[in-house]
Amino acid sequence: MIDSWPTPPGSRPVHTVHLPGETEVDGRLVERALGSLRTLQGRGRYLFYRQLGTLLLQVFFRDSADAWDRRNGDHRSFRALMRDPRLEVSPTTLFHAAAIEAQCRRMVPSSSLLPSSVERMRNLWIQPDWSFVTWTAGMDGLRADPEGLLAFVIDVLDLGEQTEIFEVLQAPAVGFRRDAADLRAVLRQTWVEQRVVDLFGFTDAAMAPGAPGSSAVRARLATWDAHDALAVSWVSDLGALLASLESTPGSIPSGLREHMPPVRITGRRLRFAGAPLVAQRRADRPLRVDFELNSDIWFPWIFGSAHPESDHVRMFDNRELAAVHTPRLNRFLEGVAESARSRGGTWAIDPDATGRGVAPWVRDAGIDLERLPEHRMPASALRARWP
């Protein structure tokens, strides 16, 4: 019986774990099983117990070896224990270990067992502060059409909400909070009272989530959660989300998990005056609105720049995530492009703000989800050990 194993020194109770078939297992029994690994000897049994220990952690704790280490302290380090060649194993302990492994496999389908997060990290996208791709709506042709400019802004906001790609939560520059007002009404009132068209000047050029005075926007995105399951949720700060999903805290450099929104839209506030009304802005300065992606989470194939085996030649498969949110991004961009062009504006990719690595996947108004890379990372790379 499992509960006949002695409790290792320093062991402490763990919550009861519910498994399929309404089976309950006291987490303390699992820690006793892990404690029995102290009696390991020989490489064959070492490998068997390493697999078993990982299995127990996955099934009962949905946890990683690193997390187990942090919870129990260095004196009971799971990884150090597994590497100790001086340990022995008794036939009784080996029998019970085999029994619990078989029991686990009966109760939990093998397809649902999670690879250790030490060996597998599937969120290989990054969130730096540079642009992967920028599309630009040129508005020079609307310098004398404030109503057309305002209608374009309203179109973008409507499309953003319909596709769940760009929803403004707050814009301190115009005193807006989503829970207290309608942004469209605020912008219309600004035009009527001040003769100002806020052509996405209200987002603020920084758009740094969490920073004082910054605007905040959100989008519904797919990521891999801590249990290696695909999860779709509202996201306003991709950098903070990525940091929370690291397999090992600090394994992704801070420069690759910057605090940025999923989609960054920036422009200017335009004051109109004269008869007829004309935007009071120098004619030699282009009138434009930029639509910028600072993360490769949107792309079907990515370099996995933070991955220990990344070489920026072979690409990781990110199609499962991109298939969830990128079709909505494409519908959003297609609608925005149509709105700009129908009002006399232009729409184009900004080549100076588009990376060469992703350029083959960039379309006039969206991202190509069908194109395949020339060089692919092998699936085995997902099991690489992160620092």
Contacts in CASP RR format, 6 or more apart in sequence:
PFRMAT RR
TARGET T0000
AUTHOR 0000-0000-0000
METHOD contacts of the structure
MODEL  1
MIDSWPTPPGSRPVHTVHLPGETEVDGRLVERALGSLRTLQGRGRYLFYR
QLGTLLLQVFFRDSADAWDRRNGDHRSFRALMRDPRLEVSPTTLFHAAAI
EAQCRRMVPSSSLLPSSVERMRNLWIQPDWSFVTWTAGMDGLRADPEGLL
AFVIDVLDLGEQTEIFEVLQAPAVGFRRDAADLRAVLRQTWVEQRVVDLF
GFTDAAMAPGAPGSSAVRARLATWDAHDALAVSWVSDLGALLASLESTPG
SIPSGLREHMPPVRITGRRLRFAGAPLVAQRRADRPLRVDFELNSDIWFP
WIFGSAHPESDHVRMFDNRELAAVHTPRLNRFLEGVAESARSRGGTWAID
PDATGRGVAPWVRDAGIDLERLPEHRMPASALRARWP
1 96 0 8 1.000
2 29 0 8 1.000
2 32 0 8 1.000
2 33 0 8 1.000
2 96 0 8 1.000
2 99 0 8 1.000
2 100 0 8 1.000
3 29 0 8 1.000
3 32 0 8 1.000
4 96 0 8 1.000
5 29 0 8 1.000
5 32 0 8 1.000
5 33 0 8 1.000
5 35 0 8 1.000
5 36 0 8 1.000
5 93 0 8 1.000
5 96 0 8 1.000
6 32 0 8 1.000
7 28 0 8 1.000
7 31 0 8 1.000
7 32 0 8 1.000
8 31 0 8 1.000
8 32 0 8 1.000
8 34 0 8 1.000
8 35 0 8 1.000
8 38 0 8 1.000
8 76 0 8 1.000
10 76 0 8 1.000
11 28 0 8 1.000
11 31 0 8 1.000
11 32 0 8 1.000
11 35 0 8 1.000
12 31 0 8 1.000
13 26 0 8 1.000
13 27 0 8 1.000
13 28 0 8 1.000
14 26 0 8 1.000
14 27 0 8 1.000
14 28 0 8 1.000
14 30 0 8 1.000
14 31 0 8 1.000
14 61 0 8 1.000
15 27 0 8 1.000
16 24 0 8 1.000
16 25 0 8 1.000
16 26 0 8 1.000
16 27 0 8 1.000
17 24 0 8 1.000
17 25 0 8 1.000
17 26 0 8 1.000
17 27 0 8 1.000
17 30 0 8 1.000
17 60 0 8 1.000
17 61 0 8 1.000
18 24 0 8 1.000
19 25 0 8 1.000
19 59 0 8 1.000
19 107 0 8 1.000
19 108 0 8 1.000
20 107 0 8 1.000
20 108 0 8 1.000
20 109 0 8 1.000
21 107 0 8 1.000
23 107 0 8 1.000
25 60 0 8 1.000
27 60 0 8 1.000
30 56 0 8 1.000
30 60 0 8 1.000
30 61 0 8 1.000
33 53 0 8 1.000
33 56 0 8 1.000
33 96 0 8 1.000
33 97 0 8 1.000
33 100 0 8 1.000
34 53 0 8 1.000
34 56 0 8 1.000
34 57 0 8 1.000
34 68 0 8 1.000
34 78 0 8 1.000
35 76 0 8 1.000
35 81 0 8 1.000
36 89 0 8 1.000
36 93 0 8 1.000
36 96 0 8 1.000
36 97 0 8 1.000
37 49 0 8 1.000
37 53 0 8 1.000
37 81 0 8 1.000
37 82 0 8 1.000
37 87 0 8 1.000
38 81 0 8 1.000
38 87 0 8 1.000
39 87 0 8 1.000
39 88 0 8 1.000
39 89 0 8 1.000
39 90 0 8 1.000
39 93 0 8 1.000
40 46 0 8 1.000
40 49 0 8 1.000
40 81 0 8 1.000
40 82 0 8 1.000
40 84 0 8 1.000
40 87 0 8 1.000
40 88 0 8 1.000
40 89 0 8 1.000
41 85 0 8 1.000
41 86 0 8 1.000
41 87 0 8 1.000
41 88 0 8 1.000
41 89 0 8 1.000
42 85 0 8 1.000
45 89 0 8 1.000
45 94 0 8 1.000
46 82 0 8 1.000
46 85 0 8 1.000
48 97 0 8 1.000
49 82 0 8 1.000
49 89 0 8 1.000
49 97 0 8 1.000
50 82 0 8 1.000
52 97 0 8 1.000
52 100 0 8 1.000
52 101 0 8 1.000
53 78 0 8 1.000
53 82 0 8 1.000
54 65 0 8 1.000
54 116 0 8 1.000
55 101 0 8 1.000
55 104 0 8 1.000
55 113 0 8 1.000
56 100 0 8 1.000
56 104 0 8 1.000
57 63 0 8 1.000
57 64 0 8 1.000
57 65 0 8 1.000
57 68 0 8 1.000
57 78 0 8 1.000
57 116 0 8 1.000
58 113 0 8 1.000
58 114 0 8 1.000
58 115 0 8 1.000
58 116 0 8 1.000
59 104 0 8 1.000
59 107 0 8 1.000
59 108 0 8 1.000
59 113 0 8 1.000
61 67 0 8 1.000
61 68 0 8 1.000
62 114 0 8 1.000
62 226 0 8 1.000
62 227 0 8 1.000
64 116 0 8 1.000
64 117 0 8 1.000
64 118 0 8 1.000
64 247 0 8 1.000
65 78 0 8 1.000
65 79 0 8 1.000
65 116 0 8 1.000
65 118 0 8 1.000
66 79 0 8 1.000
66 117 0 8 1.000
66 118 0 8 1.000
66 247 0 8 1.000
66 248 0 8 1.000
67 117 0 8 1.000
68 78 0 8 1.000
69 77 0 8 1.000
69 78 0 8 1.000
69 79 0 8 1.000
72 78 0 8 1.000
74 80 0 8 1.000
81 87 0 8 1.000
114 227 0 8 1.000
114 228 0 8 1.000
115 228 0 8 1.000
115 382 0 8 1.000
115 383 0 8 1.000
117 226 0 8 1.000
117 228 0 8 1.000
117 247 0 8 1.000
118 247 0 8 1.000
118 248 0 8 1.000
118 385 0 8 1.000
118 386 0 8 1.000
119 382 0 8 1.000
119 383 0 8 1.000
119 384 0 8 1.000
119 385 0 8 1.000
120 228 0 8 1.000
120 247 0 8 1.000
120 382 0 8 1.000
120 383 0 8 1.000
121 246 0 8 1.000
121 247 0 8 1.000
121 251 0 8 1.000
121 307 0 8 1.000
121 382 0 8 1.000
121 386 0 8 1.000
122 224 0 8 1.000
122 228 0 8 1.000
122 382 0 8 1.000
123 223 0 8 1.000
123 224 0 8 1.000
123 242 0 8 1.000
123 245 0 8 1.000
124 302 0 8 1.000
124 304 0 8 1.000
124 306 0 8 1.000
124 307 0 8 1.000
124 316 0 8 1.000
124 318 0 8 1.000
125 242 0 8 1.000
125 295 0 8 1.000
125 296 0 8 1.000
125 297 0 8 1.000
125 302 0 8 1.000
125 304 0 8 1.000
125 318 0 8 1.000
125 321 0 8 1.000
126 242 0 8 1.000
126 252 0 8 1.000
126 256 0 8 1.000
126 257 0 8 1.000
126 295 0 8 1.000
126 296 0 8 1.000
126 302 0 8 1.000
126 304 0 8 1.000
126 305 0 8 1.000
126 306 0 8 1.000
127 238 0 8 1.000
127 239 0 8 1.000
127 242 0 8 1.000
127 256 0 8 1.000
127 257 0 8 1.000
127 258 0 8 1.000
127 260 0 8 1.000
127 294 0 8 1.000
127 295 0 8 1.000
127 297 0 8 1.000
128 255 0 8 1.000
128 256 0 8 1.000
128 258 0 8 1.000
128 294 0 8 1.000
128 295 0 8 1.000
129 255 0 8 1.000
129 258 0 8 1.000
129 260 0 8 1.000
129 294 0 8 1.000
130 294 0 8 1.000
131 292 0 8 1.000
131 293 0 8 1.000
131 294 0 8 1.000
131 353 0 8 1.000
131 354 0 8 1.000
131 355 0 8 1.000
132 293 0 8 1.000
132 294 0 8 1.000
132 295 0 8 1.000
132 296 0 8 1.000
132 298 0 8 1.000
132 299 0 8 1.000
132 354 0 8 1.000
132 355 0 8 1.000
132 358 0 8 1.000
133 292 0 8 1.000
133 293 0 8 1.000
133 349 0 8 1.000
133 353 0 8 1.000
133 354 0 8 1.000
133 355 0 8 1.000
133 358 0 8 1.000
133 359 0 8 1.000
133 362 0 8 1.000
133 367 0 8 1.000
134 290 0 8 1.000
134 291 0 8 1.000
134 292 0 8 1.000
134 293 0 8 1.000
134 349 0 8 1.000
134 350 0 8 1.000
134 353 0 8 1.000
134 354 0 8 1.000
135 290 0 8 1.000
135 291 0 8 1.000
135 292 0 8 1.000
135 333 0 8 1.000
135 336 0 8 1.000
135 337 0 8 1.000
135 347 0 8 1.000
135 348 0 8 1.000
135 349 0 8 1.000
135 350 0 8 1.000
135 365 0 8 1.000
135 366 0 8 1.000
136 288 0 8 1.000
136 289 0 8 1.000
136 290 0 8 1.000
136 291 0 8 1.000
136 346 0 8 1.000
136 347 0 8 1.000
136 348 0 8 1.000
136 349 0 8 1.000
136 350 0 8 1.000
137 152 0 8 1.000
137 288 0 8 1.000
137 289 0 8 1.000
137 291 0 8 1.000
137 336 0 8 1.000
137 337 0 8 1.000
137 340 0 8 1.000
137 345 0 8 1.000
137 346 0 8 1.000
137 347 0 8 1.000
138 286 0 8 1.000
138 287 0 8 1.000
138 288 0 8 1.000
138 289 0 8 1.000
138 340 0 8 1.000
138 345 0 8 1.000
138 346 0 8 1.000
138 347 0 8 1.000
138 348 0 8 1.000
139 149 0 8 1.000
139 152 0 8 1.000
139 199 0 8 1.000
139 287 0 8 1.000
139 288 0 8 1.000
139 289 0 8 1.000
139 340 0 8 1.000
139 345 0 8 1.000
140 286 0 8 1.000
140 287 0 8 1.000
140 288 0 8 1.000
140 345 0 8 1.000
140 346 0 8 1.000
141 287 0 8 1.000
141 344 0 8 1.000
141 345 0 8 1.000
142 148 0 8 1.000
142 149 0 8 1.000
142 152 0 8 1.000
142 287 0 8 1.000
142 343 0 8 1.000
142 344 0 8 1.000
142 345 0 8 1.000
143 278 0 8 1.000
143 279 0 8 1.000
143 281 0 8 1.000
143 283 0 8 1.000
143 287 0 8 1.000
144 276 0 8 1.000
144 277 0 8 1.000
144 278 0 8 1.000
144 279 0 8 1.000
145 343 0 8 1.000
146 191 0 8 1.000
146 195 0 8 1.000
146 197 0 8 1.000
146 270 0 8 1.000
146 272 0 8 1.000
146 277 0 8 1.000
146 279 0 8 1.000
148 343 0 8 1.000
149 197 0 8 1.000
149 199 0 8 1.000
149 270 0 8 1.000
150 187 0 8 1.000
150 188 0 8 1.000
150 191 0 8 1.000
150 197 0 8 1.000
151 343 0 8 1.000
152 199 0 8 1.000
152 289 0 8 1.000
152 339 0 8 1.000
152 340 0 8 1.000
152 343 0 8 1.000
153 187 0 8 1.000
153 197 0 8 1.000
153 198 0 8 1.000
153 199 0 8 1.000
153 200 0 8 1.000
154 184 0 8 1.000
154 187 0 8 1.000
155 335 0 8 1.000
155 336 0 8 1.000
155 339 0 8 1.000
156 166 0 8 1.000
156 200 0 8 1.000
156 265 0 8 1.000
156 289 0 8 1.000
156 336 0 8 1.000
156 339 0 8 1.000
157 166 0 8 1.000
157 168 0 8 1.000
157 183 0 8 1.000
157 184 0 8 1.000
159 165 0 8 1.000
159 166 0 8 1.000
159 331 0 8 1.000
159 332 0 8 1.000
159 335 0 8 1.000
159 336 0 8 1.000
159 339 0 8 1.000
160 166 0 8 1.000
160 167 0 8 1.000
160 332 0 8 1.000
161 167 0 8 1.000
163 328 0 8 1.000
163 329 0 8 1.000
163 331 0 8 1.000
163 332 0 8 1.000
164 219 0 8 1.000
164 220 0 8 1.000
164 328 0 8 1.000
165 219 0 8 1.000
165 220 0 8 1.000
165 262 0 8 1.000
165 263 0 8 1.000
165 325 0 8 1.000
165 328 0 8 1.000
165 329 0 8 1.000
165 332 0 8 1.000
166 217 0 8 1.000
166 219 0 8 1.000
166 262 0 8 1.000
166 263 0 8 1.000
166 265 0 8 1.000
166 332 0 8 1.000
167 178 0 8 1.000
167 217 0 8 1.000
167 218 0 8 1.000
167 219 0 8 1.000
168 176 0 8 1.000
168 178 0 8 1.000
168 183 0 8 1.000
168 203 0 8 1.000
168 215 0 8 1.000
168 216 0 8 1.000
168 217 0 8 1.000
169 177 0 8 1.000
169 178 0 8 1.000
169 215 0 8 1.000
169 216 0 8 1.000
169 217 0 8 1.000
169 218 0 8 1.000
169 236 0 8 1.000
170 176 0 8 1.000
170 177 0 8 1.000
170 178 0 8 1.000
170 215 0 8 1.000
170 216 0 8 1.000
171 183 0 8 1.000
171 202 0 8 1.000
171 203 0 8 1.000
171 204 0 8 1.000
171 215 0 8 1.000
172 204 0 8 1.000
172 213 0 8 1.000
172 214 0 8 1.000
172 215 0 8 1.000
173 201 0 8 1.000
173 202 0 8 1.000
173 203 0 8 1.000
173 204 0 8 1.000
173 213 0 8 1.000
173 215 0 8 1.000
174 183 0 8 1.000
174 186 0 8 1.000
174 187 0 8 1.000
174 190 0 8 1.000
174 198 0 8 1.000
174 202 0 8 1.000
175 181 0 8 1.000
175 186 0 8 1.000
176 183 0 8 1.000
176 186 0 8 1.000
176 202 0 8 1.000
187 197 0 8 1.000
187 198 0 8 1.000
187 202 0 8 1.000
190 196 0 8 1.000
190 197 0 8 1.000
190 198 0 8 1.000
191 197 0 8 1.000
194 271 0 8 1.000
195 271 0 8 1.000
195 272 0 8 1.000
195 273 0 8 1.000
195 277 0 8 1.000
196 269 0 8 1.000
196 270 0 8 1.000
196 271 0 8 1.000
196 272 0 8 1.000
197 269 0 8 1.000
197 270 0 8 1.000
197 272 0 8 1.000
197 279 0 8 1.000
198 269 0 8 1.000
198 270 0 8 1.000
199 267 0 8 1.000
199 268 0 8 1.000
199 269 0 8 1.000
199 270 0 8 1.000
199 287 0 8 1.000
199 289 0 8 1.000
200 265 0 8 1.000
200 266 0 8 1.000
200 267 0 8 1.000
200 268 0 8 1.000
200 289 0 8 1.000
201 266 0 8 1.000
201 267 0 8 1.000
201 268 0 8 1.000
201 269 0 8 1.000
202 215 0 8 1.000
202 269 0 8 1.000
203 215 0 8 1.000
203 217 0 8 1.000
203 264 0 8 1.000
203 265 0 8 1.000
203 266 0 8 1.000
203 267 0 8 1.000
204 213 0 8 1.000
204 214 0 8 1.000
204 215 0 8 1.000
204 266 0 8 1.000
205 266 0 8 1.000
205 267 0 8 1.000
206 214 0 8 1.000
207 214 0 8 1.000
207 215 0 8 1.000
207 217 0 8 1.000
207 260 0 8 1.000
207 261 0 8 1.000
207 264 0 8 1.000
207 266 0 8 1.000
208 214 0 8 1.000
208 259 0 8 1.000
208 260 0 8 1.000
209 216 0 8 1.000
209 236 0 8 1.000
209 237 0 8 1.000
209 240 0 8 1.000
209 259 0 8 1.000
209 260 0 8 1.000
209 261 0 8 1.000
210 216 0 8 1.000
210 237 0 8 1.000
210 259 0 8 1.000
211 259 0 8 1.000
216 236 0 8 1.000
216 261 0 8 1.000
217 236 0 8 1.000
217 261 0 8 1.000
217 262 0 8 1.000
217 263 0 8 1.000
217 265 0 8 1.000
218 234 0 8 1.000
218 235 0 8 1.000
218 236 0 8 1.000
218 261 0 8 1.000
218 262 0 8 1.000
219 234 0 8 1.000
219 235 0 8 1.000
219 261 0 8 1.000
219 262 0 8 1.000
219 263 0 8 1.000
219 325 0 8 1.000
220 232 0 8 1.000
220 233 0 8 1.000
220 234 0 8 1.000
220 235 0 8 1.000
220 325 0 8 1.000
220 328 0 8 1.000
221 232 0 8 1.000
221 233 0 8 1.000
221 235 0 8 1.000
221 238 0 8 1.000
221 262 0 8 1.000
221 297 0 8 1.000
221 321 0 8 1.000
221 324 0 8 1.000
221 325 0 8 1.000
222 230 0 8 1.000
222 231 0 8 1.000
222 232 0 8 1.000
222 320 0 8 1.000
222 321 0 8 1.000
222 324 0 8 1.000
222 325 0 8 1.000
223 230 0 8 1.000
223 231 0 8 1.000
223 233 0 8 1.000
223 235 0 8 1.000
223 241 0 8 1.000
223 245 0 8 1.000
223 297 0 8 1.000
223 321 0 8 1.000
224 230 0 8 1.000
224 231 0 8 1.000
224 245 0 8 1.000
224 321 0 8 1.000
225 231 0 8 1.000
225 245 0 8 1.000
226 245 0 8 1.000
230 320 0 8 1.000
230 321 0 8 1.000
230 324 0 8 1.000
232 324 0 8 1.000
232 325 0 8 1.000
235 241 0 8 1.000
235 262 0 8 1.000
236 261 0 8 1.000
236 262 0 8 1.000
237 259 0 8 1.000
237 260 0 8 1.000
237 261 0 8 1.000
238 257 0 8 1.000
238 260 0 8 1.000
238 261 0 8 1.000
238 262 0 8 1.000
238 294 0 8 1.000
238 295 0 8 1.000
238 297 0 8 1.000
239 257 0 8 1.000
239 258 0 8 1.000
239 259 0 8 1.000
239 260 0 8 1.000
240 257 0 8 1.000
240 259 0 8 1.000
242 252 0 8 1.000
242 256 0 8 1.000
242 257 0 8 1.000
243 250 0 8 1.000
243 252 0 8 1.000
243 257 0 8 1.000
246 252 0 8 1.000
247 386 0 8 1.000
248 386 0 8 1.000
248 387 0 8 1.000
251 306 0 8 1.000
251 386 0 8 1.000
251 387 0 8 1.000
252 306 0 8 1.000
253 306 0 8 1.000
256 305 0 8 1.000
256 306 0 8 1.000
258 294 0 8 1.000
260 294 0 8 1.000
260 295 0 8 1.000
262 295 0 8 1.000
262 297 0 8 1.000
263 291 0 8 1.000
263 292 0 8 1.000
263 293 0 8 1.000
263 329 0 8 1.000
264 290 0 8 1.000
264 291 0 8 1.000
264 292 0 8 1.000
264 293 0 8 1.000
264 294 0 8 1.000
265 289 0 8 1.000
265 290 0 8 1.000
265 291 0 8 1.000
265 292 0 8 1.000
266 289 0 8 1.000
266 290 0 8 1.000
266 292 0 8 1.000
267 288 0 8 1.000
267 289 0 8 1.000
267 290 0 8 1.000
268 281 0 8 1.000
268 287 0 8 1.000
270 279 0 8 1.000
270 280 0 8 1.000
270 281 0 8 1.000
270 287 0 8 1.000
271 279 0 8 1.000
271 280 0 8 1.000
272 278 0 8 1.000
272 279 0 8 1.000
272 280 0 8 1.000
273 280 0 8 1.000
279 287 0 8 1.000
281 287 0 8 1.000
290 350 0 8 1.000
290 353 0 8 1.000
291 333 0 8 1.000
291 336 0 8 1.000
292 353 0 8 1.000
296 302 0 8 1.000
296 303 0 8 1.000
296 304 0 8 1.000
296 318 0 8 1.000
296 358 0 8 1.000
297 318 0 8 1.000
297 321 0 8 1.000
297 322 0 8 1.000
297 325 0 8 1.000
298 322 0 8 1.000
298 325 0 8 1.000
298 326 0 8 1.000
298 329 0 8 1.000
298 367 0 8 1.000
299 318 0 8 1.000
299 322 0 8 1.000
299 326 0 8 1.000
299 358 0 8 1.000
299 361 0 8 1.000
299 367 0 8 1.000
300 317 0 8 1.000
300 318 0 8 1.000
300 319 0 8 1.000
300 322 0 8 1.000
300 323 0 8 1.000
300 326 0 8 1.000
300 361 0 8 1.000
300 367 0 8 1.000
300 368 0 8 1.000
300 369 0 8 1.000
300 371 0 8 1.000
301 315 0 8 1.000
301 316 0 8 1.000
301 317 0 8 1.000
301 318 0 8 1.000
301 319 0 8 1.000
301 361 0 8 1.000
301 371 0 8 1.000
301 372 0 8 1.000
301 373 0 8 1.000
301 376 0 8 1.000
302 315 0 8 1.000
302 316 0 8 1.000
302 318 0 8 1.000
303 310 0 8 1.000
303 312 0 8 1.000
303 315 0 8 1.000
303 316 0 8 1.000
303 357 0 8 1.000
304 310 0 8 1.000
304 315 0 8 1.000
304 316 0 8 1.000
305 312 0 8 1.000
307 316 0 8 1.000
307 381 0 8 1.000
307 384 0 8 1.000
307 386 0 8 1.000
308 384 0 8 1.000
308 385 0 8 1.000
308 386 0 8 1.000
308 387 0 8 1.000
309 377 0 8 1.000
309 381 0 8 1.000
309 384 0 8 1.000
313 375 0 8 1.000
314 373 0 8 1.000
314 375 0 8 1.000
314 376 0 8 1.000
314 377 0 8 1.000
315 373 0 8 1.000
315 375 0 8 1.000
315 376 0 8 1.000
315 377 0 8 1.000
316 376 0 8 1.000
316 377 0 8 1.000
316 381 0 8 1.000
317 376 0 8 1.000
317 377 0 8 1.000
319 369 0 8 1.000
322 367 0 8 1.000
322 369 0 8 1.000
323 369 0 8 1.000
326 366 0 8 1.000
326 367 0 8 1.000
326 369 0 8 1.000
327 369 0 8 1.000
329 366 0 8 1.000
329 367 0 8 1.000
330 363 0 8 1.000
330 365 0 8 1.000
330 366 0 8 1.000
330 367 0 8 1.000
333 365 0 8 1.000
333 366 0 8 1.000
334 365 0 8 1.000
334 366 0 8 1.000
335 365 0 8 1.000
336 347 0 8 1.000
336 365 0 8 1.000
337 347 0 8 1.000
337 364 0 8 1.000
337 365 0 8 1.000
340 346 0 8 1.000
340 347 0 8 1.000
341 347 0 8 1.000
347 364 0 8 1.000
347 365 0 8 1.000
348 364 0 8 1.000
349 362 0 8 1.000
349 364 0 8 1.000
354 362 0 8 1.000
360 368 0 8 1.000
360 371 0 8 1.000
361 367 0 8 1.000
361 368 0 8 1.000
361 371 0 8 1.000
362 368 0 8 1.000
END
